[in-house]
Amino acid sequence: MAPSPSSASNTAATPDLASRIQDRPVGPGRLLTLRTSVDEVVSFRGSFVANPDPAAGDGLRQKLTVSLLDKGTEQRDRFALARVLEDCGATLNLSSDGLFVEMSGQALIDDLPRVMDVAAEMLRTPAFDPEEFAKARAQVAADIQRRMEKTAAQAAAVLSQRLFSEGHPNHSPAPQTLLERLQGLTVEDVRQYHDRHFGATEWRLAMVGDLEHDAVASVVGEAFGGWVSHEAPAVYEMEAAPEEVGRSVVPMPEKSNVDVRLGHALPLRRDHDDYPALYVGNYILGGNFAARLMSTVRDEQGLTYSIRSSLSGVTTQYAGSWQTSVTLSHDTLDEGIAATRDVIRAFVSEGATADELEDKKTTITGSYTVGLATTKRLAQSILTNAERGFDVSYLDRFPEEIEALTLEEVNAAVQRYFDPEALQEALAGTRPETIEA
């Protein structure tokens, strides 16, 4: 009996990916295919650029539009669409990811034509039934309300508001603002958004598994042939617009802890030459359980259970930020923030050690290789690499790039881009009367 997509091991070889990937124009977009040893199964991931306008509230319109794609089309209702996928034992997911609308899934290779037909139908001709719209809007409202109860989500949102304008993709509007906008949206708004922002603009599709390159190209070309690009321009802000350094507080007195975010905007993009060195530097500071922040603030001082730092929202299209997140109790709030800042200052001033660098190189390259060990993750990595505008050779080059970094390069990048005195603070949690804004 043929294996189902969900039960397949999906193990895939990782070395020399670029030489094994076929990259070609197919129909209105770009197709990247990789044959692996997995029997009969193919994983896929695709995206197009929708160009939502964050300042106009397009994030909600896009989320609602995507949530309705599998709820019926002009040709078939939601049940008929679901039956096709169930009969195939296939998965098909549609999601909104900032500037992009993405689709992903898995199917037996023999069922790929039926699954691609369904995917193209959902993306191109959704029905937008008013009853389904009402359900989707209620679900989005419930999701927003759940996030309002989470200290981490609230702290992250208010930090984004300190760093980015409303027109920047990394800006997260206040939940109350989102709820007000949501209630004013109609099914006609969603239909108009689809008409204007959905199309084959920068359409890319990665396929990995037991496939024949030409056969897959034929299937994709037939399913998506004739899909035209949309004309919505990119109108979002690309640079950060930070406020004067300060603190924002979200009072949540019923919570037992305080989530703290420290961060500032970064002036480099993902394709900048300094990015790999800064990425490794940040990883040494707060990338995992063996990083500086965790070993000092948690293990040595016992002030928190969770602390990490990250390069957040850094893309090739727009600026992102450097952030440190830490969860503290009311009793350790001031001490925990001070200790976190002390570790950051010392790290930026003194730099990483040679041992730290070698350890993190091993961790990063090892994790990267493990992350390419399934067809799903391979398809994701191939697509992400394409979205960034990188050549397929970068998939092989990234580990080499990390291994080649010197201690001087890493520490220079840290000192060039991390500024402890420019860190904004955002807090959400208990006993707000004790937290000065």
Secondary structure, DSSP 4 states (H G I P E B T S, - for coil): -PPPTTT---B---SS-GGGEEEEEETTEEEEEEE-S-SSEEEEEEEEE----GGGTHHHHHHHHHHTTTSBBSSSBHHHHHHHHHHHT-EEEEEEETTEEEEEEEEEGGGHHHHHHHHHHHHH-B---HHHHHHHHHHHHHHHHHHHT-HHHHHHHHHHHHHS-TTSTT----HHHHHHHHHT--HHHHHHHHHHH-S-TT-EEEEEES--HHHHHHHHHHHHTTPPPP-----S--S--PPSS-EEEEE-TT-SEEEEEEEEE-S--TTSTTHHHHHHHHHHHHSSTTSHHIIIIIIIT---S-EEEEEES--SSS--EEEEEEEEESTTHHHHHHHHHHHHHHHHHH---HHHHHHHHHHHHHHHHHHTSBHHHHHHHHHHHHHTT--TTHHHHHHHHHHT--HHHHHHHHHHH--GGG-EEEEEES-GGGS--
